[in-house]
């Protein structure tokens, strides 16, 4: 259920009930008015405006213009009390023509903008009512400020409850998403355990039995089995690593006799999740170099930090990427580069540029903006 829509429906019901109550008061007291025709005119405006706003607010959340016009119409009907009602009745504390109907725009602004906007609208409505009673009553009494106090309370309470309801709805939606993600992860874990994980375990075991190059393949299969088990066993919605991490040591682990890492002397800090994902994207790029160009291909990784963004360049001296090869691989369902490299950087709000010439190597430029 949409909580915000329910709140607006409740507000529409309050406006209708308040309009009916004001109508009863006007019909009952019109004979004592100084200008009875004015009372009927105000009642007509209130009824028409109630019908218009109830219909408008049911279709969409009111914008600033409509909410502001609501405030103007309500205050105008309130001030018309000074022309219709007698001074003696106002001095005795008689209700104004609008009664509680004038509180509706205060609730509208409170639902739209929270406590601050609700209090501001309460002041804009309550001050004219207070001044009207003060001027016509001739002296300042306790009943003079009753309306202002009630409007301020309505602005605070409705503003707080509205924000609390929306926050609760967001938390509920998040909980539903996490539950769905957890169920999907459990389903994938069952499928992977029955297929991929068993195959990897078999490769690891047979590779260790055969020895030689097969043992190396078995070791790699065992590493991937452990990584995959860790991935599918991680709870859905697990919080991101807290604090900031230095990106340099995450990249240094890829250094080898064929991979050279160059980084600034000062720490390059990123939020924990961003640092881990960017390092994983670099690792996937280096893995592509080794897989497609051979283990003898040399690669260079350059880390740069200009304060606003972090740039990692991965360059190799391989044969280069033929034109259209990445697009063809993506069409064939081989999504290693598009997901492991470009997808990770894209999720961080960054970009990946490729500079490749056949026979002259390839350079990837991974640019990630610094949050904030």
FENURLIN-V491103 format. One record per helix or strand. SS is the DSSP state (H for helix, E for strand). FROM is the first residue (numbers start at 1). TO is the last residue. If there is no record, write none. Layout:
SS	FROM	TO
SS	FROM	TO
This chain:
H	3	32
H	36	59
H	64	79
H	81	84
H	87	91
H	99	113
H	115	137
H	142	144
H	146	194
H	196	210
H	213	233
E	244	246
H	247	252
E	259	262
E	269	271
H	272	293
E	299	305
E	309	316
H	325	331
H	336	347
E	351	356
E	362	369
